[in-house]
Amino acid sequence: MAPIAVIPARYASTRFPGKPLALIRGKPMIQHVVERCHEARCFEQVLVATDDERIQQAAGAMGVEVVMTSAACASGTDRVAEVARALKLGADDVVVNVQGDEPALHPQALWLLCRAFDDAAVSMGTLVRPLDEAERGNPAVVKAVLAEDGRALYFSRADLPFQRDPGPQPIERWAHVGIYGYRVATLERLASLPPTRLEQTEALEQLRALGHGVAITCVKTKHRSAAVDRPEDVSLAEAALDALPKPYPP
């Protein structure tokens, strides 16, 4: 079975209440995310997971299948795991957690993440893109340190890796794009584990996986994203949307 895309959507955002329904180029943000998933042409199903009736009604009006989840879900991972249980998915099935505040995700990036699971040995995957020099000191941009085989060694808000001596060539530096794919067995395991100290220190949920020995395959993409965390991010997302090819694939 092809991967399933699950888009967790919460209405109660501290910095931007109701942001899944915020209008971006005249459409609710959640509709843009759904459209990017369909354009990727790699998903068996595209679902919205929410605990809010307003989002349920809006997604239903778009013809999108909605799974109502518990308001007690502490994270998007918990919400996606609840959907996997509701759908009675098998242990080796693949679910991709597509953040509901990423309206300008490039469909090719999603396609590449799906294709990583063609390798049966991959249990969890995520996206990384080249890190801009100006982003190195920005803790809001999460840095990914990769092994030679592309697996994640660490994620941090700090400027990593530290380069003690100048080399003949600058080291490759990667920024994390917070989209995850999981085998259902791995997703269920992570949802059952308590937060780790490193996860709590850095406020990075993916460190739970690394802290418990779960390998994360990093899929490299040249495409940037434009997450909407605050109302002032809407204009940046609109600019990123305008830069996407239309139609996709071109």
C-alpha positions as CSV (number, residue, x, y, z in Angstrom):
1,M,0.0,0.0,0.0
2,A,1.2,3.5,-0.8
3,P,1.9,5.9,2.1
4,I,-1.0,7.8,3.7
5,A,-0.7,11.5,4.4
6,V,-2.2,12.7,7.7
7,I,-2.4,16.4,8.3
8,P,-2.8,17.2,12.0
9,A,-4.7,20.5,12.5
10,R,-5.3,22.3,15.8
11,Y,-7.4,25.4,16.1
12,A,-6.0,26.4,19.5
13,S,-2.6,27.8,18.6
14,T,-1.1,30.2,21.2
15,R,0.6,32.4,18.6
16,F,-2.0,32.2,15.9
17,P,-5.4,30.9,17.0
18,G,-7.4,29.3,14.2
19,K,-4.4,29.3,11.8
20,P,-5.5,26.1,9.8
21,L,-8.4,28.2,8.5
22,A,-6.4,31.4,7.9
23,L,-6.9,32.6,4.4
24,I,-3.8,32.4,2.2
25,R,-4.4,33.6,-1.4
26,G,-8.1,33.3,-0.7
27,K,-8.1,29.7,0.5
28,P,-7.9,28.2,4.0
29,M,-4.3,27.2,4.8
30,I,-5.4,23.6,5.4
31,Q,-6.7,23.5,1.8
32,H,-3.3,24.4,0.4
33,V,-1.6,21.6,2.4
34,V,-4.1,19.1,1.1
35,E,-3.5,20.3,-2.5
36,R,0.3,19.9,-2.1
37,C,-0.2,16.3,-0.9
38,H,-2.4,15.5,-3.9
39,E,0.1,17.1,-6.2
40,A,2.8,14.9,-4.9
41,R,1.0,11.9,-6.4
42,C,2.5,9.4,-3.9
43,F,-0.3,9.0,-1.3
44,E,-3.0,6.3,-1.1
45,Q,-5.1,8.7,1.0
46,V,-4.9,12.3,2.3
47,L,-6.6,12.8,5.7
48,V,-7.0,15.7,8.1
49,A,-6.8,14.9,11.8
50,T,-8.4,17.4,14.2
51,D,-10.3,17.7,17.4
52,D,-12.1,20.9,16.4
53,E,-15.5,20.9,14.7
54,R,-14.8,24.1,12.8
55,I,-11.8,22.5,11.1
56,Q,-13.8,19.3,10.5
57,Q,-16.6,21.3,8.8
58,A,-14.2,23.3,6.6
59,A,-12.2,20.3,5.5
60,G,-15.5,18.4,4.8
61,A,-16.7,21.3,2.6
62,M,-13.5,20.8,0.6
63,G,-14.3,17.1,0.1
64,V,-11.4,16.1,2.4
65,E,-11.7,13.0,4.6
66,V,-11.5,14.0,8.3
67,V,-10.6,11.8,11.3
68,M,-11.7,13.3,14.7
69,T,-9.0,12.8,17.3
70,S,-8.9,13.3,21.1
71,A,-8.3,16.8,22.4
72,A,-5.9,15.1,24.8
73,C,-3.3,14.5,22.1
74,A,-0.1,16.2,23.3
75,S,1.6,16.4,19.9
76,G,1.1,15.9,16.2
77,T,2.7,12.5,16.5
78,D,0.1,11.4,19.1
79,R,-2.7,12.6,16.7
80,V,-1.2,10.8,13.8
81,A,-0.8,7.6,15.8
82,E,-4.5,7.8,16.8
83,V,-5.4,8.0,13.1
84,A,-3.3,5.0,12.3
85,R,-5.1,3.0,15.1
86,A,-8.5,4.2,13.8
87,L,-7.7,3.0,10.3
88,K,-6.3,-0.3,11.6
89,L,-3.1,0.1,9.6
90,G,-0.5,-2.7,9.5
91,A,2.8,-2.5,11.3
92,D,4.7,-2.0,8.0
93,D,2.3,0.5,6.5
94,V,3.7,4.1,6.1
95,V,2.1,7.3,7.4
96,V,3.5,10.7,6.6
97,N,2.8,13.5,9.2
98,V,2.4,16.6,7.0
99,Q,2.3,19.7,9.1
100,G,-0.9,21.7,8.7
101,D,1.0,25.0,8.7
102,E,3.1,24.2,5.6
103,P,1.0,25.5,2.7
104,A,3.9,26.0,0.4
105,L,5.6,22.6,0.7
106,H,7.0,21.6,-2.7
107,P,5.2,18.4,-3.9
108,Q,8.5,16.9,-5.1
109,A,9.9,17.1,-1.5
110,L,6.9,15.0,-0.3
111,W,7.4,12.6,-3.2
112,L,11.0,12.1,-2.3
113,L,10.1,11.4,1.3
114,C,7.5,8.8,0.2
115,R,10.1,7.1,-2.1
116,A,12.5,6.7,0.8
117,F,10.2,4.0,2.2
118,D,10.7,1.9,-0.9
119,D,13.6,0.6,1.1
120,A,12.1,-1.8,3.6
121,A,14.8,-1.0,6.1
122,V,13.7,2.6,6.5
123,S,11.5,2.9,9.6
124,M,11.4,6.7,9.9
125,G,12.3,9.5,7.6
126,T,12.3,13.2,7.4
127,L,13.4,16.1,5.1
128,V,16.5,18.3,5.2
129,R,17.5,21.2,3.0
130,P,20.8,23.1,2.6
131,L,21.3,25.6,5.5
132,D,21.9,29.2,4.6
133,E,24.9,30.8,6.2
134,A,22.7,33.5,7.7
135,E,20.6,30.9,9.4
136,R,23.4,29.3,11.4
137,G,22.9,31.5,14.5
138,N,19.1,31.3,14.4
139,P,17.7,28.9,17.0
140,A,14.3,28.9,15.1
141,V,16.0,27.0,12.3
142,V,16.8,23.5,13.4
143,K,20.1,22.1,12.2
144,A,20.5,18.5,11.2
145,V,23.9,16.6,11.5
146,L,24.0,13.7,9.1
147,A,26.1,10.5,9.0
148,E,27.8,9.4,5.8
149,D,24.9,7.2,4.9
150,G,22.3,10.0,5.3
151,R,21.0,9.0,8.7
152,A,20.5,11.7,11.4
153,L,23.2,11.9,14.0
154,Y,21.6,14.8,15.9
155,F,19.2,17.7,15.5
156,S,19.8,21.0,17.4
157,R,18.9,24.6,17.5
158,A,22.6,25.4,18.0
159,D,25.1,26.0,15.2
160,L,26.2,22.5,14.5
161,P,28.6,21.0,13.5
162,F,31.4,23.1,15.0
163,Q,34.3,23.4,12.7
164,R,37.5,23.8,14.7
165,D,39.9,24.5,11.8
166,P,39.1,25.9,8.4
167,G,39.2,23.1,5.8
168,P,39.9,23.2,2.1
169,Q,36.1,23.0,1.5
170,P,33.3,24.2,3.7
171,I,31.3,21.4,5.4
172,E,27.8,20.7,4.2
173,R,25.2,22.1,6.6
174,W,21.6,21.1,6.7
175,A,18.4,22.6,8.0
176,H,15.6,20.3,9.1
177,V,12.2,20.5,7.4
178,G,9.7,19.2,10.0
179,I,7.8,16.6,7.9
180,Y,8.1,13.0,9.1
181,G,7.3,9.6,7.7
182,Y,7.0,6.5,9.8
183,R,6.3,2.8,9.6
184,V,3.2,2.3,11.8
185,A,5.1,0.1,14.3
186,T,7.7,2.9,14.8
187,L,5.0,5.5,15.1
188,E,3.2,3.5,17.8
189,R,6.5,3.0,19.7
190,L,7.3,6.7,19.7
191,A,3.8,7.6,20.8
192,S,4.2,5.3,23.8
193,L,7.6,6.6,24.9
194,P,8.0,9.4,27.5
195,P,9.9,12.5,26.4
196,T,13.7,12.4,26.8
197,R,15.8,14.9,28.5
198,L,17.5,16.1,25.3
199,E,14.0,16.4,23.6
200,Q,12.9,18.6,26.5
201,T,16.1,20.6,26.5
202,E,16.0,21.5,22.8
203,A,12.2,21.3,22.5
204,L,12.7,19.0,19.5
205,E,10.4,16.0,19.4
206,Q,12.6,14.1,16.9
207,L,15.2,13.7,19.6
208,R,12.9,11.2,21.3
209,A,13.5,8.9,18.4
210,L,17.2,9.3,18.4
211,G,17.4,9.0,22.2
212,H,15.7,5.6,22.0
213,G,17.8,4.3,19.1
214,V,15.3,4.8,16.3
215,A,17.2,5.6,13.1
216,I,15.9,8.6,11.1
217,T,16.7,8.6,7.4
218,C,17.2,12.2,6.1
219,V,16.0,12.9,2.6
220,K,17.8,15.8,1.0
221,T,15.8,18.3,-1.0
222,K,16.7,21.7,-2.4
223,H,13.2,23.0,-1.8
224,R,12.5,25.3,1.1
225,S,9.3,25.5,3.1
226,A,7.5,28.5,4.6
227,A,5.8,27.4,7.9
228,V,3.2,29.8,9.2
229,D,3.6,30.2,13.0
230,R,2.3,33.8,13.4
231,P,0.0,36.1,11.4
232,E,3.0,37.9,10.0
233,D,4.2,34.7,8.3
234,V,1.2,34.7,5.9
235,S,2.8,37.1,3.5
236,L,6.0,34.9,3.4
237,A,3.9,31.8,2.7
238,E,2.1,33.6,-0.1
239,A,5.4,34.5,-1.7
240,A,6.5,30.9,-1.4
241,L,3.3,29.7,-3.0
242,D,3.7,32.1,-5.9
243,A,7.1,30.5,-6.6
244,L,5.8,26.9,-6.9
245,P,5.4,25.5,-10.4
246,K,1.8,25.6,-11.7
247,P,0.6,23.1,-12.5
248,Y,2.7,20.5,-10.8
249,P,4.4,18.5,-12.2
250,P,5.2,21.0,-14.8
